[in-house]
Amino acid sequence: MLEIFSDIPEVLYNSVQIAKRCNFIIDRKKLILPNFYIKENISSSKYIKNLTFIKLKNLNLNNNLFKIYLNRLKKELYVINKICLSNYFLIVMEFVK
């Protein structure tokens, strides 16, 4: 940086002053994830549930397979919601798309 801003020495001083004013402590015990924007006025857990059920229905499975997959989906959604990862999965879904 010294070479890049050699013609403006106060830039280095100012950058150090800004760095000294920054104070941010991360609570490593708390999971911090961004929120997924949903146009409808529903929670991310409800939204992911709706999406997955629609996708499952669109697979046109026979009744027995549908019941098996539906039970598995309910278990998976329960775990996802219990550990508050609905937003995470929705964001990953957007990346995959």
Secondary structure, DSSP 8 states (H G I E B T S, - for coil): -TTTTTT-THHHHHHHHHHHH------TTS--------SSSS-HHHHHHHHHHHHHHTT---HHHHHHHHHHHHHHHHHHHHTT-HHHHHHHHHHH-
